Amino acid sequence: MNPIEENYANMTRRSFFSKTALGIGGLALGSLLNPSLLSAATKKMGSLAGDNFGVPHFVPKAKRVIHLFQNGAPSHVELFDYKPKLRTWHGKQTPSELLKGKKFSTMSSQSNTPILGNITEFKQHGKNGTWVSDFMPHTAAIADELCFIKSMHTDHVNHAPAITFFLTGSGLPGRPSTGSWLSYGLGKMTDNLPAFVVLTSLDKQANCGQLFYDYYWGSGFLPSKYQGVKFRGAKDPVLYLKDPNGMSREMRRTFLNGVEELNQMNLKEYGDPEIQTRIAQYEMAYQMQVSVPELTDFSDEPQHILDMYGPNVTKKGSFAYNCLMSRRLIERGTRFVQLMHAGWDQHTNLNTQLKKQCEDTDQPSAALVKDLKQRGLLDDTLVIWGGEFGRTPFLQGSIDDKAHWGRDHHPYAFTTWMAGAGVKPGMSYGKTDDFGFNVVENPVHVHDFQATLMHLMGIDHEKFTFKHQGRRFRLTDVHGNVIKDILS
C-alpha cells in the first residue's frame, strides 16, 4: 500500500470497515473452528511476515544471511581462480582479442598491458580437489563446505557503482539494499534487535580510499524502518541508547508511551508511513538498551572459540570481531548481516597488501562457517564471501618495478563463494578462459546471483516488487535467473 492509499484508509471509516469486515468474519470463524490453529498461524505470521504478506512464496531453505562483502575487489586470479598460463605469459603483452571492446578504469592504458603472473602458489584441497591460494589456508581447509562461483560478472568498472549494483541491483544510489528488501518482505525474527544490521571494518594500513556510503544499506523508496542499522566498531556500537543520568528504565518507558500516543495521533491524521518508522525505531531503541550490551559481551564465549576466530577477535571493529558478532546476531534473531571490509584495492601494492588482507580475513571467515556448522546454524544460514568485481590478469604499472605491481578493476570475471543453507557444498561452478579474463562457461551475472539469493530465502524475485512512482521495482530490475545447478 502506498502512502496515498494509507492516508485514505486512515481518514475514511467507511473504507476501513468495508476492507476489514470479511477479515474479521474469517478470524471469528477460524477461532470457533480451531482456536489453537489460529493462534499458531498468527504466531507464525508475526515472526515471518513483513509488510509484503505474499512473501515467502514457498518454503525457504535459508532463514538468515551473513554477507561478508570485501570492498575493493579481491584478485580472483591470486586467490581462487588458478591460471598457470599467467606465469608462462608473464611480461608479455595481453592478446589484443581479449582487450577488444573492453572498458577498464582510467588508471589503465590498453597500449601497455603486460600479463602479470599470479604472485601466489595454489594447491588442491578437499574431496573435489578445489584449487585455493596459499594466502587462504583456513578457507582451503573448509573447501568441502564451500560453493565457488568462478563465473561472476558485472556491469560496472568503478567501486561505488559496482558495490551499489551488487547490493541494490542498480549502479545509482536510491534503490533498496538486499537486506532492506528481505526485511520488508519477511519481517523481523525478534523484537530485541534489528532485522538488518551492518558491520564495517577497514585495515588502516591498506592506504585504501574506500568509503562506506550509507546508501549501501539504505532502504531507498521503501519505508526507512527497513534500512540497515549500522553498529559501530567502538565503545558504544549504537549511539544514544543510554538514558541520561537520573532517568530510570521505568521513566523511559513512561516517556516513550507518551511519545507513541502523540505519534499515533499524527499517524491517524496524516497517514505518513515515516511516522510508523519513528514509532518502531523508538521501541527498538528501548529494547536494544538491554539486548546490545549482552550481544557485545564476549565473556561467555569459550576460549577455544575465540582462538578459532584469530588474534584480533576481541579488537572492536576488526573483521574477526565482526565475524563473531555476526554469529551472535543471527543467533539472537537478526535476519540479514552485511559485514563490509575495505582494503582490497591493490593497484600498486599487490605484493604487500594482498597478503595482509588475506591474513585479516581468511581465518575469521573460515571460523564463522565452522562455528555456524558446529552449532547447527549453517543448515538455515547462508554465508556469502566476495567483492564487487575482480582484478585484471594484466599488470597495472611497470613490469620492472616489482615493489609497485598492481592490478586494475576487472568486471568481466570474478569469484564469489557461498556456504550453508540450500547450496551444494564442495563444488565449483562456472569457468573462465586460460587467463582468467572472460567467462567461458556458465556465466553468472550479478542479477542472477541476486535472484538465487532471493530464491533461497523463499522468494520469487519476479513477483517480489514495490510500486514506486508508477512503476513496480524489484531487486533484480527486469533481469536475473536462478542458478539452479548450485542448489542442493
N, C-alpha and C positions, 0 to 999 in steps of 0.2 A: 504494500500500500504506500503510495507516495504521500508527501506532506499535505497536498491539497485534499486528497481523499481522507486522510487522518483528521484534518480540520473539519471537514464536512461531517464525519461520523461523530466527532466530539461535540459539535454545536447543534446537531439535529436529533431530537428524541425519537422522532418517527423512524429515522434511518437506523438508529440503534436497535429499537425493538423489532423492526422488520428483519434485520440481519441476524438477530440472536434468538428469535422465537424458536426456530427449528432446532438450533443447537441446544437450547435449554430443555426442550422436549426430549431430545435424544439422550441428554445426560440423565434426565429423570427416569426414562425407560431403562437405560443401562443400569442405573443404581438399583432399580426394582428387580431386574433380572438377575444380576450378579454383582453385588456391591464390591466384592473383593477383586473381581476382574477390572472394574472401573478404577479402583484405587491403584492397582498395579500399572494399568495403562497410563494413568495420569502421572504416576511417579516416573515412568519411563520417558514420557514426553518432556517432563520437566528437566530431566537430566540430559536428554539428547537434542531436543528440538530448539532451534533458534527462531528468528523471525520468519524464515522461509520454511513453512511447515510441510512442504513437499519433499524435504530432504531429511534423511538419506533416501535415495531412490531404491536401493537394495541393501542387503546386509553387508556392512563394511568389513574389510579384512584388517584395516588399521583404525584404531581409535585415536591415536596420538601421533604427532610428527615432531622430530627434532632435526632441524636443518642446519648442518654445520657448513655455513657459507664462507668460502675462502676468497675474500675480496682481493682483486688484483690479478687473478688468474694463474693458478699453478701450471707449471710446464708439464704437459701430458707426456712429451717425449723423454722427459727426465724421470718421470715417476711411475707411470703405469702402461704407457704405450711403447713397448720395446721395438726399436727400429735400428738393427745392426748396420743398415745401409748408410746411416748418418755418419758413422765412423769412416767408412770407406770413401765417402764423398767429402769429408772434412776439408774445408778451404776452397772447394770447387764452387763455381757459380751455380746457383739453383737453376734447374732446367726451365727454359722460358715457357714451356707449355703449362707448367704449374702456376706461373705468375700471371698468365694471360687472363685479363678480365678481373683480377683480384684487387681488392682495396685493403690497404693497411693504414695504420695511423701515420700522421705526417712526420713521425720520427724516423721512418724508413724510406730509403730510396731504392726503387726497383732496379737501378743500374748497378747497385753494389749489394748483392745478397748472397754471400758465400754460405754454403751449408756449414752448420756447426755440429760437430759430433756430440752426442749426449755425454755429459760430464759425469754421469753416474754409471754404476755397474748394475746389471739385472740378474736375478735368479728366479727359477721357477719354484712355486710354493703350492702346497695343498694337493688334494687328490687329483685336481684337474690341471696341475702344472701352470698355475697362473703366474705370469711374469710381473714381478714387482721390484722396484728400485731398492738398492741397499740403503737409500736415505730413509726408507719407510719400513724398518724391520718389524715393528709392532703391528702395523697394518698387514704386512706379509704373513705374520703368524696367524691372522684370522681370515686369510684369503677364502677359506671354505665357507665363511659366513656371508661373504660379500657378493653382490651382483654388480659387475663392472659394465658400464655403458661406454664404449670407446668410440662411438659414432655421433656424439653430440655435435650440433652446430647451431649457430645463432645468426641474427640479422645485424648485429651492431658490433662496431670495431673499437669503441671507446668505453671506458669503465662505467661511468654513471648511467648512460643509456642502456648498456648491456646488463648491468645489475638490475636496473629498474625493469627491464624487459623480462628478465628471469623471474623476478619476484612478483611482478604485477601484470605481465602479459602485454605491456606497452613500453616503448622506449621513452615516452614522455611522462613526466610526473602527473599525478592526479587520478590514477586508477587505484582501486583497492588492491592491497597486497594479498598474497595467498592466505596468510593467517587470518586476515580480515574476512575474506570470503568464507573460510571454514567456520569462523566464529559466528558470522551472520547466518549461515545455513544450519550449522549443527548445535550452536549454543554452547553453554558452559557445562562443565562436568563437576564444578564445585562453586560454592558461593564465597569461598575464602581467598581465592586467588584469581587473577585474570585468566581468561581462556587463551590469550595470546600474549606471550612475553618475549622480549627482545634482550639479548645479552651481547655486548660488544667487547672486543679485545684488540690490541694493537701492540706489536713489537716496536717500541720507540726507537730502537737502533736500526730499524729497517730502512730509514730515510724514505718512507713511503708517503706520498701525498694523498692517500686515500682518505676520504671523509665519509662519515656515516650520516647520510641525509635522512631526516625524519620521514620523508615520503617512501623510503624503503620499507617501512612498516605501517604506512598510513592507511586509512580506511577509504580514501578517495571520496566518491559520491555516496558511499554507504554512511549511515549514521556514525558519528565519531566514537560511539561506545564500542565499536568493533576494531578500532585501531590498536596496534600493539602497545603494550606498556613496557617502556624501557627500564630495566634495572641497571643502576649504575654500579661500576666496579669500585665502590668507595665505602666509607663507613656506613652511610645510610643508602641502601640500594634504591629506595623510593623516597623522595623528598617530601617533607611536610606531613608525614604520617604521625609524628609525635605530637601529643597535646601540649599546649602551653603550660607553664608552671601554674599550679593551683587548680587546674581543670581535671576532675576525676573522669573515669570512663562513664559513670552514670550521668554526669553533667554533659559530656559529649553526646551521649545517646539522646538526652532530652533536647539538646540544641539541634541535632540532626533531624529529629522528629518534627520540630518546628519549621525548619528549612524545607523539609519534604512537603509539609502541608501547604506552604506558600507556593512551592513549585508545582504541586498538583493543581492548585487553583489556576496558575498560569497555563498549565497544560490543557486544562479543561476549556479555558477561554480561547487559547490561540492554536492549540494542536501542533506546536512546533516539536518535532522529534528530538531536537537538541535539548529540550527540557527534560525529556526522558533520560537522555545521556547524563545530564547533571545529577539527576536523582540516583541513577545506577552507580555513577562514579563516587558520589559521596558515601554511599553504602559500602561499596567495595573498599574504599579507603578505611572505613571503620573496621571492616573485617580484617584487612591486612595489617592493622595495628598489632594484631595477635599472631597472624599466620606468618608474616615476613620475618620477624625475629627468630622464630622457630625454624623456618626454612633455611636461613643463612647460618645457623649454628651447627657446625660440623663436629661438635664434640661427641655426638652419638655415632659417628662413623668409625668402624673398626680400623685399626692402623693398617691392616693389610689392604683395605680398600683405598685408603689414602695413598699408600705406596703404589698401588696399581695405576693410579692416575698420574703419578710422577711428582718430581720435587716441587713444582710450582702450584700444587693443588690448593694450598692454603693461602696463596698470594691473591688477594682480591683483585678482580679484573683481568686475571690471566686466562688464557684459553683453557688450561687444565681446571682451574676453579670454575669456569663457566660450564664445562662439560659435566662436572659433578653436580652443579646447580641445576643443569638441565634434567638430569635423572631425578633429583629431588623434586623438581617442579612437576614433572609428569606423574610421579608417584602420588602427588597431592592433588592432582586433578587438572592441571594445565593441559590444554589440548594441543597447542602449537608453540614450540620454542624455536625462535630464529636466532641462532648463535652466529655472529658475524666476526670474522677475524681478518684484519687487514695486514698487508705486508708482502704479498706475493708478486709484486710488480718489479721483476728483475730485468730492467732494461740495460743496466751497466754493471750489475753486481751479482751475476748469476753464480759465479764461483764461490762467493762468500755467503750471500744471504739465502740462497735456496736451502742449503743445509740447515741454517739457523731456523728457518720457517718450519722445516720438517721436524727438527728437534722439539720445537714448541708445540706442534700439533699432532704428531704421529702417535705417541704413547697415549695421550688423553683420548683421542678419537677411538683407538682400539679398545681402551679400557672402558669407555662408555658402552660399546657394543657388548663386550664381555660381561659387564656389570648388569646390563639390562637382561641378558640371556640367563644369567645365574639366578635372577630374581623372577624369572617367568614373564618379564615385561616385554621382551623382544617379540613375543608372539603377536602382540597387538600394537606395537610401536614401530613406526617406520623411521629409520635414520638415513639421512642424505648427506653426502660429502661432495663438494665440488665448488668451482668458481663460475664466473660469468662467461669466460671463453678460455682458449688455450694460449700457447706461445708458439711463435714461428719456428719451424725447423731451421730456418736460416739465421745467420748471425746479425745482430744489431751492433755495429761497432767495427773495429779493425781486427782482423784475424791475428795480427802480430801483437796486439795489446790484450794479452790474456787476463790481466787484472781487471779489465773493464768489459769483458764479454757479457752479452745480454741477448735477450730475445724479445721481439716486439709482440703486440697483440695479434691473436690468431682466432678469428671467429669461425673458420671453416672446419675445424675438428678439435674436439677436446674430450676429456674423460671425466665421468662422474660415477661415484659408486653409491649403491643403496644396500641397506641391510634391514632384515626384520619382516614385519607383517606383510604377507602377500607377495613377496618377490622370491624368485628362485635363488638359493644360495650357491656359492661356488661356481659361478658362470661368468663368461664374458660375452657381451652382445655387441654386434657391430664391428666394423673393421675399417682401418684407414690404409692408404697406399704405403709403399715402402719407405716414404719419407715422413709419414705421419702428417701429411699436408692436407689431403682431401679424403672424405669418407667414400669408401668404395662398396660397402656392404651394410645393409640395414641402417640407413640414416635415421637419426632421432633429432628432430627439431625441438626447440625449447617448448613450443606449444604441445608437441607430442608428450613431452615429459610432464607438463602440467596436467594434461588430460589423464595421464596414467596415475598421477598423484591423486587427482580427484576420484578416479575410479576406485583406488584402494581405500578411500575414505567413504565409499558407498554412494558416490555422486556421479551422475551422468553429466559431463561437462557441457554438453549441448543444451541441456534442459535447465541448468542452474544459472539463472540470469537475474538481472536487476534493471528495471526500466528507469532510464535517466535521460532527460532532455529529448524525449520522444523515441529513443532507441533502447532496445534490450541489449545490455552488455553482459559479457561473461569473461572469465579469466583468460580463456583461450581465444578471445576475439571471435573470428569466424573460421578458425583453423583447429588443428590438433586431432590426432588419432591415438587411441590407447595402444601401448606396446604390449600386446597380448603374449608375445613369446617369452617375456621375462616374468610373467605372473605365475605364482605357484598354485 
